[in-house]
Amino acid sequence: MRIMLLGLVLIATLAAEKELAKRVIGVWALTTSVEKHANGSSIKPWDGGSLSLDANGNVMLYVQNQKTADSLFGSYSITPETSMLRWTAAFASSAAFSNAMRFQVVLWNGSNMVLTSTVTLPDDEVTTITTWKRE
């Protein structure tokens, strides 16, 4: 009985992972971005960008504002139980993204994908929220 129950849990987990993967795979255009700081201030870090997640676990991210542009290429994985998307940079154009591992919570606003991550720095905690529309 215990083995059957574990088998059902494994099947349900794999099904949830496939369902989330189906939803996130594709090319996405950045529609909004905001960084919220621990002191209550917020900024708009990016004016535009593109995110590509393919079926083989590859990620490409490009974001830009009026002053700079950043990109990364790497891999991603999905944890459906927590709606977590994790990407690891194999190559990045800036030190901020180089060898970075980012954990993003995936939420949905209609057909738009909303990614939220929090990074703790020595003197700040920054929560980044980006909204993406499928291209």
C-alpha positions in Angstrom: 0.0 0.0 0.0 2.8 2.4 0.9 4.6 1.8 -2.4 1.4 2.4 -4.3 0.9 5.7 -2.4 4.5 6.8 -3.2 3.9 5.9 -6.8 0.8 8.1 -7.0 2.6 11.0 -5.4 5.4 10.6 -7.9 3.0 10.5 -10.8 1.1 13.6 -9.5 4.5 15.5 -9.1 5.6 14.6 -12.6 2.2 15.7 -14.0 2.4 19.0 -12.1 5.9 19.6 -13.4 4.9 18.9 -17.0 1.9 21.2 -16.7 4.0 24.1 -15.3 6.7 23.4 -17.9 4.0 23.6 -20.7 2.9 27.0 -19.4 6.4 28.6 -19.1 8.0 27.2 -22.3 8.1 29.9 -25.0 9.3 33.4 -25.8 8.2 36.1 -23.5 8.3 40.0 -23.7 8.8 42.0 -20.6 5.8 44.3 -19.9 6.6 45.6 -16.4 9.4 45.5 -13.9 9.9 46.8 -10.4 12.5 46.4 -7.7 11.3 47.0 -4.1 13.9 47.7 -1.5 13.7 47.1 2.3 13.5 50.8 3.0 10.2 51.0 1.0 11.7 52.7 -2.1 11.2 51.2 -5.5 12.6 51.6 -9.0 11.9 50.4 -12.5 15.1 48.6 -13.4 14.2 47.6 -17.0 12.2 49.2 -19.8 12.0 46.1 -21.9 13.4 42.6 -22.5 12.9 39.1 -23.7 12.9 35.8 -22.0 13.1 32.4 -23.7 12.6 29.1 -22.0 12.8 26.0 -24.2 11.7 22.4 -23.7 15.3 21.3 -23.1 15.8 23.4 -20.0 17.7 26.3 -21.7 17.1 29.9 -20.7 18.0 33.2 -22.5 17.3 36.5 -20.8 17.8 40.0 -22.3 16.8 43.1 -20.4 17.5 46.8 -21.1 16.9 50.3 -19.9 18.0 53.7 -21.3 21.5 53.3 -19.9 22.4 49.6 -20.2 21.5 46.1 -21.4 22.2 42.8 -19.8 21.8 39.2 -20.9 22.3 35.7 -19.7 22.3 32.3 -21.2 22.0 29.1 -19.1 19.7 26.4 -17.8 16.5 26.3 -15.8 14.6 23.8 -13.8 11.0 23.8 -12.3 9.8 22.8 -8.9 6.0 22.6 -9.3 5.2 22.1 -5.6 6.4 25.6 -4.9 5.8 27.1 -8.4 9.6 27.8 -8.4 11.6 28.4 -11.5 15.4 28.3 -11.0 17.8 29.4 -13.6 21.6 29.2 -13.6 23.7 31.4 -15.8 26.4 29.7 -17.9 27.3 33.0 -19.6 26.3 36.6 -18.6 27.1 40.0 -20.0 27.4 41.6 -16.5 28.9 40.7 -13.2 25.4 40.9 -11.6 24.3 37.9 -13.6 27.6 36.1 -14.0 27.5 32.6 -12.4 24.2 33.7 -10.8 21.5 31.3 -9.7 18.1 32.9 -9.4 15.0 31.5 -7.8 11.8 32.9 -9.2 8.3 32.2 -7.9 5.9 31.8 -10.9 2.5 33.4 -10.7 -0.1 33.9 -13.4 -2.2 37.1 -14.1 -4.4 35.8 -16.8 -2.1 34.7 -19.6 0.8 36.8 -18.3 3.6 35.2 -16.3 4.7 37.1 -13.2 8.1 36.2 -11.8 9.1 37.3 -8.3 12.5 36.9 -6.6 14.1 38.3 -3.5 17.8 38.8 -3.1 19.4 39.6 0.3 22.4 41.9 0.1 24.7 42.9 2.9 22.8 46.2 3.4 19.5 45.6 1.6 16.9 43.1 0.6 15.6 43.6 -2.9 12.4 42.0 -4.3 12.2 42.0 -8.1 8.8 41.6 -9.8 8.7 41.2 -13.6 5.6 40.6 -15.7 6.0 38.8 -19.1 3.6 38.5 -22.0 3.9 35.5 -24.4 5.2 36.7 -27.8 
